[in-house]
Amino acid sequence: MGTKLERRQKIRYRIRKKVAGTAQKPRMSIFRSNAEIYVQLIDDENGVTLASASSRDKDIAAQKVTRVERSKLVGAAIARKAIELGFTNVTFDRGGNLYHGRVKSVADGAREGGLVF
């Protein structure tokens, strides 16, 4: 079976076989560490990160809320940046994590911010 990390890595590769971002519809990739959460909009055709947001951004880190609530703020922040760049549609990549808790919270925040996926 392997470690939890190896199992998550296998799941990530399985997802990445199916999910890819383009210049018109970037991939919204989520990385979750124990303390923080990071989101990137990626154009896989050119291998470029178009925008990013994380719970370490000054305006988000300054707010004293739970990690799940902070994740929702990160989702809203990435949605704001995406719309500024002219994207409304993205492909969602949960990065091998379950669609639950902080990952779901980012997705909800992004949807409320106007992103469609």
C-alpha positions in Angstrom: 0.0 0.0 0.0 2.8 2.5 0.8 2.7 5.6 2.8 -0.2 8.1 2.9 2.0 10.5 0.8 2.7 7.8 -1.9 -1.0 6.9 -2.1 -1.9 10.6 -2.6 0.8 10.9 -5.3 -0.8 8.0 -7.2 -4.2 9.6 -7.0 -2.7 12.9 -8.2 -1.1 11.2 -11.2 -4.5 9.5 -12.0 -6.3 12.8 -11.9 -3.6 14.6 -14.0 -4.0 12.0 -16.8 -7.6 13.3 -17.3 -7.3 17.0 -16.2 -5.3 19.6 -18.1 -5.5 23.3 -18.3 -5.4 25.4 -21.5 -4.8 29.1 -22.2 -8.6 29.6 -22.4 -9.6 27.3 -19.5 -6.7 27.0 -17.0 -6.3 24.2 -14.4 -7.1 25.3 -10.8 -4.6 23.3 -8.9 -4.8 23.0 -5.1 -1.9 22.1 -2.7 -2.8 21.6 0.9 -0.2 21.5 3.6 -1.0 20.9 7.3 -1.1 24.6 8.1 -1.6 26.4 4.7 -3.4 26.0 1.4 -2.2 27.2 -2.0 -4.1 27.6 -5.3 -2.7 28.2 -8.8 -4.2 28.7 -12.2 -2.0 26.8 -14.6 -1.9 26.8 -18.4 -0.4 23.3 -19.1 0.0 23.8 -22.8 2.7 26.5 -22.2 3.7 25.3 -18.7 2.9 28.7 -17.2 1.3 29.7 -13.9 -1.1 32.5 -14.7 -2.2 33.4 -11.1 -1.8 32.2 -7.6 -3.3 32.7 -4.1 -2.5 31.2 -0.8 -3.4 31.4 2.9 -0.1 33.1 3.4 -1.1 36.2 1.4 -0.9 39.2 3.8 -4.6 40.2 3.6 -5.7 36.6 4.2 -3.1 35.7 6.9 -4.0 38.8 8.9 -7.5 37.5 9.5 -7.9 35.3 12.6 -10.3 32.7 11.4 -10.3 28.9 11.1 -8.3 27.1 8.4 -11.6 26.1 6.6 -12.8 29.8 6.6 -9.3 30.9 5.5 -9.5 28.4 2.6 -12.8 30.0 1.5 -11.0 33.4 1.4 -8.3 31.9 -0.8 -10.9 30.6 -3.2 -12.5 34.1 -3.4 -9.1 35.6 -3.9 -8.2 33.3 -6.8 -11.6 33.9 -8.4 -11.0 37.7 -8.2 -7.6 37.3 -9.9 -9.0 35.0 -12.5 -11.8 37.3 -13.5 -9.2 40.2 -13.7 -7.3 38.1 -16.2 -10.5 37.4 -18.1 -11.1 33.8 -17.0 -14.5 32.6 -15.9 -14.1 28.9 -16.7 -11.5 26.7 -15.0 -10.8 23.0 -14.7 -10.7 21.9 -11.0 -7.7 19.8 -9.8 -8.0 18.7 -6.2 -4.4 17.5 -6.1 -5.1 14.0 -4.7 -6.9 15.4 -1.7 -10.5 14.4 -0.9 -13.1 16.9 -2.0 -13.9 17.7 1.6 -13.1 20.2 4.2 -10.5 22.8 3.1 -10.4 21.7 -0.5 -14.2 21.9 -0.8 -14.1 25.3 1.0 -11.7 26.7 -1.7 -14.0 25.4 -4.4 -17.0 27.1 -2.7 -15.2 30.4 -2.3 -14.1 30.3 -6.0 -17.7 29.5 -7.2 -19.1 32.4 -5.1 -16.4 34.6 -6.6 -17.8 33.9 -10.1 -15.7 31.0 -11.4 -17.4 28.1 -13.2 -16.1 24.5 -13.1 
